[in-house]
Amino acid sequence: MATFLIIAQLLVVLAMIFIGAKVGSIGLGIYGMVGVFILVFCFGLEPGVIPVDVMLIIVSVITASAALQAAGGLDYMVSIAAKLLKRHPSRITFYAPFVTWLFCFLAGTAHTCYALLPIISEIAYKEKVRPERPLSVATIAASLGITGSPVSAATAAILSQTMLGGAGIGIKEIMIITVPASLIAIFVAALVQNFVGKPLEQDPEYQRRVREGLIDPEAEAVQEEKAEHNPRAMWAVLAFLLGVVLVVLFGSIPAMRPSFHGEPMNMNYIIEIIMMSIAALILFVGKADVRDAVKGNVFASGMNAMVSIFGVAWMGSTFFLGNQEVIMGSVAGIFTSWPILFAIPLFLFSIMLFSQAATAKTLYPVGLALGVPPHILLALFPAVNGYFFLPNYPTEVAAIGFDRTGTTRIGKFVINHSFQLAGFITTFVSIGIGYLIAWLLFG
């Protein structure tokens, strides 16, 4: 009877995740909360832990990013990136992923890559490079930028005192492991992707579009942008970077933090205070209207993420805590003996949750409870990027749309799409390199 109830509860959780993902936008959060309602009022489970710390960090970081967008800072950064990419167009497959990784690493959200994708696509087209090659790796690299960013919600999720932060792992340790692992993984993926598919001019879909007049090969592929930027945008960018640097410093050097009752201030509070204050500084130096900040897509995407995490993570916590003894008794031995296998549930849940932060917040407490060592969980961090498996994440959809040659596409069987190879290469390589670094650091 107990097993039947657990299976029924699990089916409720999976059903709510599936419906929420299908609805999109804030649907994950809404239907996640429906799941909490069913688990509490129908199955009698005690409500789990509300992910308040992650939600508040999302609010603070997204507020700073939205202020940066309102001040023209994102456009300014894109213009600099575009100049770099245009300077080395023949190497677009290698340079583009590193540029998108850096953007998302600094901003703490993968949604900043949207402005770069059309630039990458058009530069590749002008150089007769198959656009699928740089676009696929660049889109995946954007996600990798999140797992290691000092200001991302996913990093904050595993830093909370109840998770890896309580095991003495801070931003410094996270960056030491995830940054080199991510960069090496991106390079390997770009190297492989550089040989994927036929050359652009031999691609059947591209040839069809040329025959039908949808593409004019003689036309200039890249048009010079004439848009003018806010002259104070550079100061807004510098203010945002100051916030990132301060977060890294306070996270790496605990002695710099204010101490209360003999303990340094929690990094969650540090990130929230710094980034909200930086938002004010950005608005001041960038002479931006605060009302424009809430109208941009950065603020909207951040609020969507917060609502999603609120419902989904709370539902996952309620289900696990309500069945903790049974779950731990059945699988604890597996992950104790083979802790690296915990990458599998991380990967699978990220496919359903569409959020690194929600996946980390939901499963990392489970991993710790099952006996997976904290440093192994840190090495497995890139596994939360598994949502590339189904080609319906916004960054993938955008990349497909921006490639007017048609080389970046979804295959006949859906899962055989352009991002699959780069996604698996970066996941396996980054976990492998991270595991090696974690072993050298922690033994």
N, C-alpha and C positions, 0 to 999 in steps of 0.2 A: 504493500500500500504506500509506504514511504517513497519507494522508488518511482511509483506511478505519479505521485504528487510532484516530485522533483522534475520528472520528464514533462509533465503538464506545465509547470512553471517555466521551464526552459523554452518550451514551445511558445509560450506567451511572450517571453523576452525576444525570441527570434522573430516572431510575427510582428511585433511592434517596431523592431529595427527595420524589417523588410518594408513595412507599410510607410514608415517615416522616410526611409531612403527614396522610395518611389514617389512620395509626395514632393520631396525636395524642400529647399529653403529651411524654415524652422520646423518642418514636419518631424524631423528626428526628435527634437525636444518635446514637441507636443505629444507624439505617440509614445515616447519614452515615459512621459508622465502618466499617460493612460496605463502603461505597464505597471508603474508604481501603484496606481490606484487598484488595479486588479490583484497584484501581489499582496497588498496590504489588506484590502477590504474583502477580497474573495478567498485568499489563501491564508490570511491571518499572519503574514510575515511582518516583523518589525521593520519600519523604514530604515534604510541604510544611511550612509554618510553623504550629506549634501556637499558637492565639490565647490564650496564657496571660495576657497583660495584661488583655484584655477579661474573661476568666473571673474573674480575681481582683477586678476592680473590681465585677463583678456581685455577687460574694460579699460584699464590704464594704458596698456600698450597700444590698443586700437585707437584710443583717444589721441595719443601722441602721433600715431601714423596718419590719422584722419586730419589732424592739424597740419601735418607736413604736406599732405595732399592739397589742402585748402590754400597753403602758402605757395604752392607751385613747386615744392621741393621734389616730389616724385617725378614731375615732368623734367625738372632740371637734371636729376639723376639719369633719367632715360636718355636725355640728349647727350650726356657724357658717354654713356654706354654705347649709344649708336655710333658716335664718332670712333670709339675704339674698335667696334666690330667692322665698320666700313674701312678702317685702315688696314685690316688683315682679312679681306673677304674670302680668300681661298682657304683659310683655316677656320671657317665659321663653325664647322662641326666640333672643333676643340674649344674655341674661345666662347661660343655662345653658352654652353652649359655652365662654365665657371662664372660668367657674368650673372646669369640668373641665380646661381647658387649664392653668390655674394649679395645680391639684392635681397633675397629672401632671408639670408642669414642675418643681415643687418636690421631688416624691418620686422622679422619675427612672424611673417605671414607669406604664404605661397602666392597669394593673390596679387602681389606686386609684379609678378612676371607677365601679367596680361599685356602691359604696355610694350614689353620687349618682344613678344612672340611675332607680331606682324613684321617688325624690323628684321628679325632673324630669317623669317620666311622669304622676304623680298631680297635680302642680300644674297641668300643662297640661290634664289632663282636667277638673279643677275649674273652670278658666277657659274651658272649651269650646274650647281651642286644640288643633288636630290634633296629638297627641303625636309623630307622625312628624317634624314640623318641628324641634322642639328636640332630640329624641333623635338624629336622624341627624347633625346638625352637632356635637352634643356628643360623640358617639362618635368622629367623625373628629378633633375638636379634641384628644381625649385622645392620639391618636397624634402629632399635631403638637407636643404638649408634650414629647415625647421628643426630637425633633430640635431641639436647642437647650438642653435641660436640662443644667446643669453637672454633674449627678451621674448621668446616664443612661449605660448601657453603650454605646449607639450613639454618643454624643459621645466617650466614651473610645476607641471603636474608631477614629475618625478623628483622634484626638489623639496616637496613639502615634508614637514617634520615627521609625518607618519610613513613616509616612503624612504627614498634613498637619502634625503637630507638628514634623516635620523641616523643613517649609517655612516655619517661623516663624509659623504660625497657631495661636493659642491659644484659650482659653475666651472671652476678651474679643472676639476677632474673630468667633467662632462666634455669640455672643449678639447682637452688633451687627447681624449679617446675618439670623439666623434668627428672632429674637424679633419685630422689627417686621414681617417678611415673614409670619410665622405669624398675628399678630394682625390684620393687614389681610386676609389670606386668610380667616380665620374670620368677620370682619365681612361680607365680600362673600358668603360662602356662606350666612350667616344671613339676609342681606337677600334673596337669591334664594329660599332655602328657605321664607321667610315667606309665599310665594305659591304654594307647591307643593301640589298635591292639593286636593280639595274641602274645604270647612269640615267640621269633625268631625261635626256633626249630619246632614250630607248624604252621608257616606261609606257606601257599600253594606255593607261588612263591619261597621261599627259598628252600622248599623241592624239587620242580621241578629242580632247579639249581643244587642241590646236586645229584639228580638221574641222571641228564644228564652229570655229571662230570664237570660242570662249576665252582663248588666250592668244595674244599676238606676240610671237617670239621676238619680233623686231622692235617692239615698244620698250621704252626704258622702264625697267622693273622697279627701280627705287627712285622715288621722287624726293627731292630735297624739301625738308620741312621748313615752312616759313613762319611757323607759329612763334610768337614772342613769349618769353617767359618773364615771370615776375622778377624784376631786378634784385629783389631781396631774397629770392629763393635759395641762393647759396648759403645765406646766413641761417635760414630755416634748416637746411641739410646739416650744417655744422652743429646746430643746436641739438638735432636728433642724434647725431653721432656722439655728441657729448654724453647724452643719456645712456647710450649703449656702452660707452667706455666706463662710465661711473658704475653701471650695473656689474660689468666684468671685474672692476677693481674691488668693489665691496664684496662680490662673491668669491674672489680669489684670495683676498686678504681680510679674514674675519676681524683682525685687530682694528681695522678702519671703521667698523660698524659701532654704533652706540651700544653700550652694554646696560642691561637691566637685570637685577638680581643675579649678577655674576655670569650672565649668558649674553652673547652678542645677539643683536636684533635678528629676527627671522628674515631670511632673504625674500620671502613673499612680501613682507611689509616694505622692504627696501625697494623692490621693483615697482610696487604700486606708488610709493611716495615719489620716487625719482621720475618715473615716466609721466605721471600726472603733472608734476611740476615742469617737466620738459615741454609738455604740451602748451603750457602757459608761455614759456620762453619762446617756443616756435611761433605762436600767434603774435607775440610782441615784436620779435626781430623780423618776422616775415610780413608784418602789417596785414595779416589775414583776418577775414571775417569769421568769427567762431560759428556763425550760422552755416557757412559753406562747408565746415568740417563734417557736420552731420548729414549733409546731402550727398556726399561722395560714396562711391562703391566700397571703399575701404571700411568705412564705419558700418555700412550695411552688412558686409560680409562678416565683420567681427561680431556684430550683435547676433547674427544667425548662428555663429559658432558658439556663442555663450548660451543661447537658448538650447541648442542641441546638446551641449555638455550637461546642462542643468538636468534635462530629462533622462538622457541615455545613461550617463554615469550614475545617477541616483538609482535608476532601475537596476543596473548591473550590480551596484553595491548592495541593494536590497536583496536581490536573488542570491548573491554569494554569501553574505553574512547570515541569511536565513537558512542556508544549507551548508554552512562551512564545514561542519564535522564530517558529513557524508562525502562531500567533494574531496576534502583533504585525505580522507581515509582511502579513497579509491584511486587517486592519481598522484598522491604525494611521493610515493616511492619512485615513480618514473622520473619526475623532475629533480628529485634529490640525486638520483644516479646519473641522469643525463640532463643537466640543467639547460643545455643549449637547445633542447627540444621545446623549451617554452617559447621559442621564436614562432612556432607553428600557431598556437592560439593567438599570439600578438598579431601575426599576419592575417589570420582569418577574421578576427574581430575588426581589424582596421578596414577590411573590405566592406564589412557591413556598416560600420560606424561613420566612415568617411571623415575621420578626424583623428589625428595623432594624439591630441590632448585627451579626447574622450577615451581612446583605447588605453592610453597610459594610465589615466585616472581610474579606469575600470579594472584593468588586469594587473597592474604592478603591485597593488596590495595583495592580490591573489598569489602572485609569484613569490613574494616575501613570505606569505603564510605557508606556502608549499615547500619552503626551504631553498628556493633558488637564491644563490649568493648575490648581494647587491651589485658587485662589480660585473657579474655575468649579465644581470638585468641591464646594466648600463651598456655593455657591449651589444646587447640585443636591441637597443633602442631603434636602429633603422628598420626593424621588422614592422614597426607601426605605420610604415609608409605603403602598406600593401594595397591601398585602395586603387592603385593603378591597374589592378588585375581586371577590373571591369571598366570599359572606356566611357564612363558617364560622369567622371569627376570634372568640375568646371574647367580646370586648366587643360585637360585633355580635349574636351569639347572645343575649347577656344583654339587650341593648336591645330586641330583638324579644320576648323573653319577658316583660319588665316592662311592655310596652304592652298592657294588657288590652283596649284598644279595637280592636286589630287593624290600626291604620293603618300601623304600622311592620312591614314584611313583606318576604318574598322573592317575587318575581314568578314568573310561569309559566315563564319561560325562565332562571330562577335568577339570571343576571347583571343582570336588571332589578329590582334590589332598592332599598330605601329609602336606602341609604348611597352609592349610585353617584354621584349628582349632586354631593352635598356633597364627596365624596372627590376627584372630578376638578377641581372648582372650586378647592378649597384647594391641590391639587397644582400646578395651572397658575399660580394667582395667587402662591403663595408662592415658586415657582421664578422667576417673572418679577420679582417685587419683590426677591428675593434677588440675582438676576443684576444688577439695576440698582444695588443697594447695593454689591455686590462690584466692579462696574465703576467706581463713584465712589471706592471706597476704594483699589483696586489698579490701576485704569487698564486 
